[in-house]
């Protein structure tokens, strides 16, 4: 091949590559650098605390649920103003406020459905429109499909605008109203439990208890004669109910009252906090209502015990002979615990903390019926038999074997 011909072929190949590159650039999504930096919801980041409500609207222009901010916090309107899961709400609002435009997408209404940004008035719409209240200019944003396979981002379109966009981050909406409800009810460590008294619906009662704080296991009271507990820790599970306690669902107590005969549970903490529960089953669901209170006498008795121990421990340290000058200096400079230096103030602080805890629990419990996870309900309705070794089955007395020898004549 001649050199001239080779150069001609190389030149043609270069021209073809340049043309292909130019065509690819021409067909790529057009998005200005300034547009790419634009927030999906202008003004939201700067006025996040001004948001007063979020309405989520689905297919057929149907309101899925409404989250509204009141004087005492956020609530789910359609759930009789039950409290919102604030952690989830904050996380979503933060993502929405930080979301920026990645690239321009279709403005053809016939292709909206492919991205999930079609008008929610359509009965077959798959996206969710979020109506944001509280900003200077009310915003309605249609949130479509998450483009995970395409490198991340969510398709969005402002209601009324023809242009759709790919926005940074996963902005998809949890459509189940229950996902936005406050599910955490209490988190009381089993180590605080002094006793648990369980009463079945038929009135049978049994009790598990600890002799003193720090005991590892709950004991079973009044074990029936001739029976034994199955292990030292057989009753421990009934003391873990209030630890990481959450609900699967919630409804107003007036709409889901307990039956006339329901099981009861009484949890008494060493520090005086008490929780009472009423439990029952209906339609294969496990229901419970809770009430919190403070046993002031028990609280003061525990404070007396704790202060006495603190003084005893401090006196022992003060009486100990230091082994060198450095230890003596450290001993001399050791501050007295509040329980020793100002017992009255220490007592008041502890009582104030307990009363604040009771107030918070009452705010969560009062006026509501909760659907509990089955494993929690099971531990709240155990019987004493569940903690005991099974009864041995008595075998029938064996009859004497017949002799094979003929009887003597």
Beta strands, then each sheet from edge to edge (+ up, - down):
strand 1: 53-58
strand 2: 62-70
strand 3: 73-76
strand 4: 82-83
strand 5: 101-104
strand 6: 128-133
strand 7: 139-146
strand 8: 154-158
strand 9: 165-167
strand 10: 184-186
strand 11: 193-199
strand 12: 205-209
strand 13: 219-220
strand 14: 245-252
strand 15: 263-269
strand 16: 273-282
strand 17: 285-294
strand 18: 368-372
sheet 1: 4+ 3- 2+ 1- 6+ 7- 8+ 9- 5+
sheet 2: 10+ 14- 18+ 17- 16+ 15- 11+ 12- 13+
end
